[in-house]
Amino acid sequence: MFCKGEQVKEARIDITQSVCQDPLNKVKSVLEQLREQKISVSKIEILGDSELALESVENFLINSGYIFETSGNGEQFAILVKGKEEIKIEALEEKPIEFEDKILLFRDDRIGEGELGKKLADGFLSQLTLSHKLPKEIIFLNRGVLLCADSRRNANILKDLQNLEQKGVKLLLCRTCLEALRVKESVAVGKISNAQEIMDRLLSSSVISL
């Protein structure tokens, strides 16, 4: 752990799969801790072993304006975040959010099959929170409504969905689907909607089905 105002020569963030289930949020959390406690470091090294983690962390660093170098590949990589002198972790001015006239449609609680599909959904929504271009709505049908239900497995996804909702993205959930899957009482984010409203929304905009 770090102490407020401390000067640290090097900070290492381990996001390998054996010790970290949510690599992007861990990186964001550590950088936020450094910023809030006004800790200066000469370099930050991020170690990982997942192609998905590599892509999401690199995109986050690029969008946040960090200077970095990557060595290795998705199976074993190291990202060195550096600067000419000491790195000052500061809040960067965010770009204004632009809402695209598009709707994202989730018909399952994953993108694709199995555990990989679950990780893809998690990574996709996490990455979406970093974008300044957002869909105006996200609609959840069938098993997609499970993404909005409160559970330990969904904790990270719920944080991302709550973040998107706070930014102004409307989240609509199918009432019939929630009742059929018996998760209506555990909805933690979004608006419970009906078939008529959802149909009207799907017919009014460009829809991207995931």
N, C-alpha and C positions, 0 to 999 in steps of 0.2 A: 504494500500500500504506500501511498505518497503522503507527504506532509505539506500543508499549505505554505506557499512561498518557496518551496524547496527547489534547488537546482540539481537536476539529475542528468548524468552524462548520457545514459542510454535507457530507453524504456522498451521492453519486449512484450508483445501481445501474442499469446499462443492461442490460435484458433483451430488447431488440429482437431479432427473429429472425435478423438478419444477423450478430449477434455472440454470440448465446446460444442453445444448443440445449435447455437445461434451466432455464427461468426460475425455477421455484419453488425448486429446490435452490440456485441461485445466490443468491437472496434470503436463504434460510436460512443459507447459508454465510457471507455477509457479516455478517449480524446476529450470528451465533455468534462470528465473529472480533472484532467490536466488543465483545461481552460478555466473551469470554475475555481480551482485552487491556485491558479496563477503559477503553475509549475513550468519551468523552462527546461527543455532537454535538447541535447545536441543532435540526437537522432532517435527515431522510433523504428523498431524492427517488428514486422508482423509475419508470423510463421503459420503456414497452413498446409493442408493436403487434400483440398477439394476444388475441382474445377469451378463449381458453382460459387464457392466462397471467394475464389480468386477473382472471378468476373464481377461479383457484386461489390467487393471491397475496392477493387480498382475503379469501378464506376463512381463509387461514393467519393473516393479521394480526388478523382478528376473533377467531379461536380462541385466539390468543396474547395478546389483551388490549391491542393497540396502538390508539392514537388516530390516525386518518388521514382524509384527504380525497382523493377521486378526481376528476380532470377529464379530459374527452375521452371516448373510447369504445374498443371493442376494436381498432379500426384504428390508433389513436394515443392513448395515454393516459399520464397522469402521476399517480402516487400520492404524496402528501406525508404522510409519517409525522411527527407532531409532538407536542409537549407544551407545557404552560404555561411550563416552564423548559427546562432541558437534559434530553434523553432519556437515561435510564440503561438500557442494554440488559442486563437481568437475566434469569436463568432463572426462569420462572414455574412455580408449583406445578402439576403436571399433575393433571388429574382422574383418578380411578381408572378403569381400563378395565372396560367392561361387555361381556361376550360374549353376542351375540344367538344364539338357537337357529336360525341360518340358515347355509346353505352357498352360497358363490359358485361358479359353474361357468363356467370359461373353456374354450370349445371352439375358440378360435382365438387367434392371437397379437396380435389387435387387436380393437377394438370397432367393428364396421362395416367399411367398405371402404377399401382403399388406405392412403396415407400418413396421411390424417386419422384413420383407424381406429387406426393405430399410436400417434399422438399422444394420442388419447382414452384408450387403455389405459394409457399412461404417466401421463397426468394423473390418471386415476381412481385408480390404485394409489398415486400420490404423495399424493393427497388423503386416501386411506383411512388412511395412516400417521399423519395428524394427528387423526383422529377418536378419541374415547374410547369409541365404540361400534363393536365389531368383530364380524365373523362368526366362528363357532367354527372353520370350516374353509374352505379354498379348494381346489377340485378342478380339475385340468387334464387335459382330454381332447383327442384329435386334435391339431391344430396348436397348441392352447393350451399344450402342454408346452414349446414353443419359448421361452416366456417365462422358463422356469427353466433354460435352457441358457446356459452361459457364452459370451458373445460381446461384442465391442466395441459392437455396436448395442444390446445389452440391458443395458449397464452400469448405467444409472439404474434400470431396472425391477428388476434383481437386488438393488440396494441396498434398494429399497422392500420387496421380498418378504422379504429377510433381516431387515429391521426388523420386519415383521409376524410372522415366525416367532419372533423373539426375544421379542416381546410375548405369545406364546402361541397364535397362530393356526396351526392345523395345515394343512400344504400336502401334498396327495396328488397324485402324478403317475402316469398310466397307463403301465405297463411296455410293453405292446404298442405304444402310440403312439410311445414313445421309441425302441424298436427299429426300428419301421417308418421313422421319420424319421432314423435313424442318429445320434441325439444322446444316447443313454444314457450314454456315457462323459463327456459334457461337462455333466452336471447339476450345478448349483452351489448349489441350494437345494431343500428339500422332501424328502419321502419317496417313494421309488418303490413303487407299490402294484400290486395286481392287480384283475381285474374283480370278483371276489367282494366284496372289501373296499369298493371304490368303490360297487358296487350297494347294499350294506348301508347305507352312509353316505347315499346319495342318497334312499333310502326311509325314512330315520329322521328327516329334518329338512326344513324348508322350504327349497327350492332357488331361487336367483335366477340365471338363465342370462344371461350377458353375451355 
